[in-house]
Amino acid sequence: MPDVLLLLPDFALIVCGYLICRYTALDRPVWDATERLVYYLLFPALLFNAIVRNPLSLGTAFSFGGAGLLVVCCGVVLAYALRYVPGVDERLHASGAQTAFRFNSYVGLALAERLAGAPGLASQALLLSLCVPVCNIAAVWPLARQGGHGYLRELARNPLIVATLAGLVANLAGLKLPELASITLSRMGAAALPLGLMAVGAGLRFGALREGPGLAAALMLIRHLLLPALALLLAIGLQLPPAQQAVLVAFSALPTASSAYVLATRMGGHGSYVAGLVTVSTLIGMVGLPSALAMLAWLR
């Protein structure tokens, strides 16, 4: 598939969810239950299994993993800073800030394998292990503060954080899942991406972005311009191996996480605004991701 069409299937699933929810008997109550299933079971199963199945070597990938963490942390700082811009709605910011630094793990895993085979997949798993907990902690903080939830309690209850940390501990401890458990988790995880994307589509309200267009533009600028530019500088400046350079730059240019909508909805945020951001990010990513890789090839 040409690079520019890489994210087209994901966007098609979002559109399918929107159409099914709006024009069939499978309306909002069905998708409310689907969101809970994806968020509390299927996404955690996919994250845990992806991390456990790909051996990590933190010592030999210090520069690479540190570069990925630096990209994410810069995204967090920039997104949080938008809260202090005059005129920014606090509820919209609390819900949408996560879209500037979170990333679609499932597209990332598939793309890393396509770019660099098994080593690329292992490198992406390292980034997931290091960055997913940071991203989820940073995503929960403004939502918990805005909604009056206990922050530490929300972190302890967040299934994505629990699954990622459990997978990291199991991986570093050298634990291997029995074949039956591995196959079961793989099949559960395989259902997470299509259902999660369709749930995003079911929650779409295209007019919601009009409530904060300036904020939306700033968040997308961070996600799809500033972070890829930083990753390009780090990849070249640190003289990473070519495969790691490609994985790092692709990681920085991924569309935002589809589960951002589910998290915002579950924590009482502005779900439709986040759904719009996820859709826009997916559209931008279809062009921005191959463009970032082309820029890397030109700079080498």
C-alpha atoms as one frame of an Amber mdcrd trajectory, in Angstrom:
protein
   0.000   0.000   0.000   1.420   3.455  -0.835   2.528   5.425   2.220  -0.051
   8.153   1.670  -2.815   5.541   1.964  -1.356   3.928   5.092  -4.037   5.319
   7.429  -6.957   5.093   5.008  -8.317   1.833   6.499  -8.337   3.402   9.980
 -10.217   6.442   8.755 -12.658   4.195   6.885 -13.458   2.421  10.166 -14.162
   5.771  11.845 -16.549   6.674   9.017 -18.250   3.261   9.307 -18.821   3.784
  13.024 -20.324   7.203  12.360 -22.702   5.911   9.675 -23.768   2.830  11.629
 -24.508   4.843  14.765 -26.436   7.563  12.920 -28.380   5.553  10.349 -29.003
   2.057  11.752 -30.611   0.476  14.793 -27.122   0.089  16.297 -27.331   3.514
  17.869 -25.753   5.226  20.888 -26.532   2.637  23.643 -24.771  -0.093  21.641
 -21.651   2.039  21.301 -21.653   3.051  24.960 -21.243  -0.629  25.826 -18.631
  -1.059  23.070 -16.566   1.825  24.460 -16.480   0.212  27.896 -15.496  -3.165
  26.431 -12.663  -1.659  24.401 -11.371   0.587  27.167 -11.459  -1.863  30.064
 -10.598  -5.129  28.297  -9.536  -5.122  24.650  -7.064  -2.214  24.593  -5.309
  -3.388  27.793  -5.045  -6.929  26.389  -3.422  -5.628  23.208  -0.939  -3.401
  25.052   0.068  -6.084  27.548   0.546  -8.741  24.885   2.466  -6.471  22.493
   4.954  -5.534  25.205   5.398  -9.043  26.630   5.981 -10.614  23.209   8.774
  -8.229  22.153  11.994  -8.549  24.197  13.383  -5.242  25.441  17.001  -4.241
  25.960  16.974  -0.952  27.812  20.741  -0.812  28.152  21.495  -1.005  24.420
  18.643   1.344  23.459  19.274   4.159  25.946  19.662   6.896  23.323  16.720
   5.674  21.279  14.357   5.265  24.234  15.473   8.578  25.727  14.800  10.330
  22.433  11.279   8.931  22.331  10.638  10.026  25.908  11.972  13.503  25.158
   9.589  13.859  22.197   6.609  12.834  24.326   7.582  15.011  27.293   7.985
  18.049  25.044   4.509  17.365  23.699   3.129  17.214  27.244   4.772  20.513
  28.233   3.577  22.311  25.103   0.033  20.956  25.432  -0.198  21.898  29.105
   1.103  25.396  28.324  -1.915  26.045  26.078  -4.094  26.148  29.194  -2.633
  29.542  30.046  -3.385  31.120  26.673  -6.135  33.741  27.137  -9.539  32.583
  25.969  -8.877  28.830  26.108 -11.823  26.896  27.565 -10.576  24.788  30.495
 -12.907  21.852  29.855 -11.969  21.683  26.177  -8.294  21.882  27.099  -8.576
  19.204  29.791 -10.204  16.858  27.288  -8.177  17.694  24.202  -4.649  18.261
  25.551  -3.919  14.527  25.385  -4.287  14.515  21.596  -1.113  16.597  21.247
   1.176  13.964  22.791  -0.622  10.608  22.703  -0.187   8.343  19.688  -1.943
   5.455  17.957   0.000   2.442  19.263  -1.635  -0.003  16.881  -0.740   1.892
  13.728   2.726   2.392  15.217   3.329  -1.320  15.747   2.180  -2.215  12.238
   4.247   0.553  10.668   7.406  -0.267  12.636   7.317  -3.857  11.409   6.838
  -2.632   7.839   9.745  -0.198   8.128  12.316  -2.410   9.849  10.930  -5.926
  10.345  11.306  -7.670  13.707  13.970  -5.219  14.997  11.638  -2.340  14.190
   8.825  -4.027  16.086  11.092  -4.512  19.113  12.132  -0.845  18.949   8.493
   0.242  18.802   7.698  -2.001  21.773  10.436  -0.222  23.734   8.866   3.156
  22.918   5.462   1.830  23.953   6.810   0.562  27.262   8.487   3.868  28.089
   6.017   6.361  26.638   2.539   4.871  27.115   2.625   5.212  30.939   3.886
   8.811  30.619   1.216   9.671  28.061  -1.610   8.148  30.050  -0.514   9.738
  33.313  -0.301  13.111  31.568  -3.700  12.559  29.910  -5.446  11.671  33.173
  -4.091  14.649  35.145  -6.057  17.522  33.518  -9.218  15.420  33.216  -9.038
  14.411  36.882  -8.415  18.013  37.950 -11.212  19.395  35.781 -13.708  16.716
  36.821 -12.848  16.762  40.513 -11.607  13.159  40.491  -8.857  11.882  42.791
  -5.724  11.856  40.611  -3.902   8.930  42.223  -7.099   6.908  42.335  -7.698
   7.533  38.647  -4.137   6.463  37.824  -4.487   3.255  39.831  -7.779   2.503
  38.084  -6.643   3.355  34.562  -6.560   0.026  32.691  -4.126   1.247  30.027
  -1.554   2.274  32.627  -2.004  -0.947  34.602  -1.692  -3.123  31.478   1.397
  -1.295  30.220   3.240  -1.406  33.528   2.316  -5.075  34.000   3.605  -5.869
  30.518   6.860  -3.985  31.147   7.480  -5.805  34.440   6.723  -9.187  32.849
   8.986  -8.430  29.904  11.960  -7.302  31.976  11.485 -10.305  34.269  11.720
 -12.604  31.238   8.286 -14.119  31.766   6.740 -16.019  28.860   3.016 -16.469
  28.479   1.642 -19.973  27.865   0.681 -20.426  24.219  -3.024 -20.593  25.042
  -2.886 -17.288  26.944  -0.812 -15.619  24.225  -3.188 -16.668  21.453  -6.218
 -15.585  23.481  -4.741 -12.155  24.207  -3.697 -11.766  20.576  -7.240 -12.366
  19.399  -8.663 -10.000  21.987  -6.144  -7.362  20.959  -6.958  -7.864  17.277
 -10.515  -6.766  18.034  -9.396  -3.630  19.873  -8.353  -1.523  16.900 -11.431
  -1.872  14.643 -13.907  -1.600  17.499 -12.027   1.312  19.051 -11.929   3.229
  15.791 -15.591   2.535  15.078 -16.452   3.720  18.591 -14.646   6.967  17.785
 -16.771   7.332  14.667 -19.959   6.610  16.590 -19.182   9.517  18.911 -18.344
  12.025  16.205 -19.975  15.421  16.144 -18.197  17.315  13.428 -19.454  20.660
  14.697 -17.835  20.175  18.109 -14.459  21.518  16.934 -16.142  24.876  16.313
 -16.292  25.287  20.089 -12.515  25.740  20.187 -10.967  25.976  16.708  -7.886
  27.870  17.877  -7.130  25.289  20.555  -7.690  22.459  18.063  -5.277  24.051
  15.583  -2.617  24.510  18.272  -2.920  20.895  19.462  -2.615  19.575  15.913
   0.369  21.873  15.279   2.154  20.294  18.237   1.196  16.742  17.275   1.966
  16.892  13.559   4.638  19.576  13.093   6.620  20.378  16.232   7.062  16.823
  17.520   8.103  15.339  14.135  10.559  18.231  13.694  12.076  17.476  17.107
  12.309  13.764  16.303  14.122  14.526  13.050  16.672  16.620  14.914  17.203
  13.915  17.528  17.428  11.072  15.014  20.111  12.865  12.997  21.866  14.540
  15.919  22.204  11.341  17.974  23.326   9.398  14.902  20.925   6.564  15.611
  21.038   3.481  13.362  18.896   3.946  10.226  16.173   1.552  11.371  15.825
   3.325  14.735  15.801   6.698  12.989  12.860   5.614  10.835  10.939   4.156
  13.783  11.520   7.255  15.937  10.418   9.697  13.224   7.368   7.582  12.345
   6.499   7.368  16.052   6.596  11.155  16.372   4.300  11.628  13.358   1.645
   9.049  14.283  -1.954  10.218  14.543  -3.212  10.641  18.076  -4.574   7.689
  20.046  -8.108   6.628  19.189  -8.580   5.749  22.871  -8.274   9.471  23.711
 -11.982   9.787  22.953 -12.819   6.844  25.207 -10.740   8.256  28.077 -12.361
  11.691  27.785 -15.844  10.153  27.721 -15.190   7.815  30.646 -13.870  10.690
  32.801 -16.666  13.136  32.025 -14.762  15.252  29.505 -15.892  16.688  26.174
 -15.925  13.458  24.172 -17.255  14.864  20.913 -14.526  17.527  20.812 -11.854
  14.872  21.294 -13.491  12.658  18.652 -13.199  15.518  16.191  -9.533  15.970
  17.074  -8.893  12.241  16.567 -10.509  12.386  13.139  -8.547  15.471  12.093
  -5.319  13.934  13.406  -5.930  10.758  11.406  -6.481  12.818   8.250  -3.342
  14.880   8.837  -1.361  11.739   9.652  -2.194  10.219   6.271  -0.069  12.952
   4.680   2.173  14.015   7.564   3.594  10.591   8.407   4.965   9.742   4.944
   6.121  13.365   4.628   8.159  13.063   7.842   9.771   9.844   6.597  10.546
  11.508   3.264  12.182  14.416   5.103  14.310  11.943   7.087  15.457  10.276
   3.870  16.366  13.685   2.431  18.357  14.713   5.522  20.433  11.525   5.697
